[in-house]
Amino acid sequence: MMEGHTLVIPKTEVDKFFDVGDAYLAEWLLFARPIARAIEAVVPCNRVGISVMGLEVPHAHLHLVPINSADDLNFTRHKLKLQPEELKAIQEKIIAELERNA
């Protein structure tokens, strides 16, 4: 996975993504949109892809993944390992971009 990979996890606990109610699903995607745009602005990538796996934990969540090719959404590939300070730096860039566009 690439630097900037972000999870969007709702407070409502639902096991499967498509078991979420219509209104909540729409709000969830609308909530994720500015985050995806912020990631795209601060992480070198062609776009931000979305993946809904749901196999790791019994709680629906979205993966926002910076991608340059479809293969970047291959979750069986080697996982990027970053130090806590590197993760914090990326988080701060994404938050700063969100605040700039608020």
BADREN-571329 format. One record per residue (C-alpha): x, y, z; residue in one letter; residue number from 1. Coordinates in Angstrom, 3 decimals, always signed. Example, Ala and Ser with C-alpha at 12.3 -4.5 7.8 and 13.67 -1.06 7.14 Angstrom:
DRENDO/+12.300/-4.500/+7.800/A/1
DRENDO/+13.670/-1.060/+7.140/S/2
***
This chain:
DRENDO/+0.000/+0.000/+0.000/M/1
DRENDO/+1.049/+3.547/-0.525/M/2
DRENDO/+1.761/+6.321/+1.917/E/3
DRENDO/-1.500/+8.138/+2.692/G/4
DRENDO/-3.700/+5.004/+2.796/H/5
DRENDO/-6.539/+6.038/+5.097/T/6
DRENDO/-9.460/+4.186/+6.663/L/7
DRENDO/-12.860/+5.826/+7.009/V/8
DRENDO/-14.632/+3.993/+9.801/I/9
DRENDO/-18.193/+4.906/+10.775/P/10
DRENDO/-19.301/+5.071/+14.380/K/11
DRENDO/-22.281/+2.874/+13.552/T/12
DRENDO/-21.203/-0.743/+13.824/E/13
DRENDO/-22.361/-2.743/+10.833/V/14
DRENDO/-20.582/-5.877/+9.679/D/15
DRENDO/-21.122/-5.579/+5.917/K/16
DRENDO/-20.775/-2.395/+3.876/F/17
DRENDO/-23.984/-2.891/+1.897/F/18
DRENDO/-26.003/-3.517/+5.062/D/19
DRENDO/-25.602/+0.174/+5.908/V/20
DRENDO/-28.811/+2.161/+5.398/G/21
DRENDO/-29.168/+4.303/+2.260/D/22
DRENDO/-28.982/+7.691/+3.963/A/23
DRENDO/-26.014/+6.651/+6.107/Y/24
DRENDO/-24.206/+5.210/+3.087/L/25
DRENDO/-24.654/+8.469/+1.179/A/26
DRENDO/-23.401/+10.506/+4.154/E/27
DRENDO/-20.431/+8.184/+4.536/W/28
DRENDO/-19.319/+8.655/+0.946/L/29
DRENDO/-19.878/+12.406/+1.145/L/30
DRENDO/-17.789/+12.479/+4.334/F/31
DRENDO/-14.988/+10.529/+2.589/A/32
DRENDO/-14.888/+12.752/-0.512/R/33
DRENDO/-12.966/+15.745/+0.949/P/34
DRENDO/-10.569/+13.353/+2.684/I/35
DRENDO/-9.850/+11.617/-0.633/A/36
DRENDO/-9.309/+14.995/-2.309/R/37
DRENDO/-6.929/+16.057/+0.465/A/38
DRENDO/-4.955/+12.817/+0.152/I/39
DRENDO/-4.734/+13.303/-3.608/E/40
DRENDO/-3.433/+16.849/-3.087/A/41
DRENDO/-0.613/+15.886/-0.703/V/42
DRENDO/+0.430/+12.389/-1.804/V/43
DRENDO/+1.971/+11.882/-5.252/P/44
DRENDO/-0.604/+9.721/-7.051/C/45
DRENDO/-2.901/+9.697/-10.083/N/46
DRENDO/-6.029/+9.419/-7.939/R/47
DRENDO/-7.423/+7.970/-4.741/V/48
DRENDO/-9.109/+4.602/-5.097/G/49
DRENDO/-11.705/+3.110/-2.784/I/50
DRENDO/-11.703/-0.433/-1.523/S/51
DRENDO/-14.233/-2.157/+0.690/V/52
DRENDO/-12.786/-5.430/+1.897/M/53
DRENDO/-14.540/-6.266/+5.123/G/54
DRENDO/-12.580/-9.431/+5.778/L/55
DRENDO/-10.116/-8.113/+8.354/E/56
DRENDO/-12.674/-7.065/+10.978/V/57
DRENDO/-16.465/-7.445/+11.289/P/58
DRENDO/-17.008/-3.683/+10.971/H/59
DRENDO/-17.720/-1.970/+7.653/A/60
DRENDO/-15.074/+0.567/+6.627/H/61
DRENDO/-13.643/+2.221/+3.514/L/62
DRENDO/-10.025/+2.185/+2.433/H/63
DRENDO/-8.976/+5.396/+0.650/L/64
DRENDO/-5.818/+4.419/-1.205/V/65
DRENDO/-3.562/+6.674/-3.274/P/66
DRENDO/-3.045/+4.822/-6.563/I/67
DRENDO/-1.105/+5.088/-9.791/N/68
DRENDO/-2.375/+1.800/-11.248/S/69
DRENDO/-5.083/-0.751/-10.496/A/70
DRENDO/-2.409/-2.987/-8.983/D/71
DRENDO/-1.996/-0.462/-6.148/D/72
DRENDO/-5.320/-1.767/-4.791/L/73
DRENDO/-3.905/-5.285/-4.486/N/74
DRENDO/-4.054/-5.927/-0.750/F/75
DRENDO/-1.928/-9.077/-1.026/T/76
DRENDO/+1.133/-6.996/-1.915/R/77
DRENDO/+3.821/-6.061/+0.583/H/78
DRENDO/+2.503/-3.640/+3.191/K/79
DRENDO/+4.328/-0.341/+3.563/L/80
DRENDO/+5.833/+0.010/+7.024/K/81
DRENDO/+6.244/+3.588/+8.231/L/82
DRENDO/+7.562/+4.923/+11.498/Q/83
DRENDO/+5.082/+6.698/+13.806/P/84
DRENDO/+6.635/+10.078/+13.022/E/85
DRENDO/+6.238/+9.442/+9.268/E/86
DRENDO/+2.569/+8.539/+9.755/L/87
DRENDO/+2.076/+11.674/+11.860/K/88
DRENDO/+3.669/+13.861/+9.159/A/89
DRENDO/+1.325/+12.490/+6.487/I/90
DRENDO/-1.657/+12.900/+8.811/Q/91
DRENDO/-0.711/+16.525/+9.443/E/92
DRENDO/-0.439/+17.230/+5.698/K/93
DRENDO/-3.867/+15.719/+5.044/I/94
DRENDO/-5.441/+17.637/+7.933/I/95
DRENDO/-3.810/+20.898/+6.786/A/96
DRENDO/-5.215/+20.359/+3.288/E/97
DRENDO/-8.681/+19.650/+4.708/L/98
DRENDO/-8.517/+22.842/+6.759/E/99
DRENDO/-7.373/+24.858/+3.727/R/100
DRENDO/-10.426/+23.700/+1.802/N/101
DRENDO/-12.972/+23.888/+4.623/A/102
***
